[in-house]
């Protein structure tokens, strides 16, 4: 059994717990499982919600988060790590410090969740200002259009990628156009557009941002390039959205 564990491709989600299972670490681990990678999880907050209502949350202390990470670090070496809901700049910085110390070769993705899909604002007017905090410590940011605008105002995505030495994938599902266009910016490559026709519920399905970044995480761990990982994740989410008419989705089983 130990030999089998050692052969597994391992990834890690550091995110909130959603009792509905549609978002956060539960959704991430569902996504990892479908991609045949072993998903570890560390909880940053306990939320009180379901797919259409958000009552509130309790943040885990940074000590509780680091304690979870520390135990995992004694056995596992995730090649890709996804960070989701996080309380503050200070918490994010300490988590990144830990990752750099214990897993310095890991590819780090941050999905900067500022609001729940039901509209709950996690940070109010104190939206995280990543700036130099992210530079050289995170390899990919995956904000949607409102999150990018909140975090970077009028700065061009290409400039953000260059200044932070970090790829930026801006997800386009929140627009009311007939197509979804995700835009990938990297420090050295031209803009990449990933476009597909919208399916019903594209902009409102619960947890799509979590599922997208988790799918990218899994594909990178399986050896895909960043470009291919983002493209495959885009279409994985399409299957997730189309799987059911409710705000919760089923995860696709026919992954190419």
BELCORSUL-V71760 format. One record per helix or strand of 2 or more residues. SS is the DSSP state (@ for helix, = for strand). FROM is the first residue (numbers start at 1). TO is the last residue. If there is no record, write none. Layout:
BEGIN
ss=SS from=FROM to=TO
ss=SS from=FROM to=TO
END
This chain:
BEGIN
ss=@ from=2 to=7
ss== from=10 to=17
ss=@ from=24 to=34
ss== from=38 to=50
ss== from=53 to=59
ss=@ from=62 to=73
ss== from=80 to=83
ss=@ from=89 to=102
ss== from=107 to=110
ss=@ from=131 to=134
ss== from=140 to=141
ss=@ from=145 to=152
ss=@ from=157 to=164
ss== from=167 to=171
ss== from=179 to=185
ss== from=192 to=197
ss=@ from=208 to=221
ss=@ from=226 to=242
END
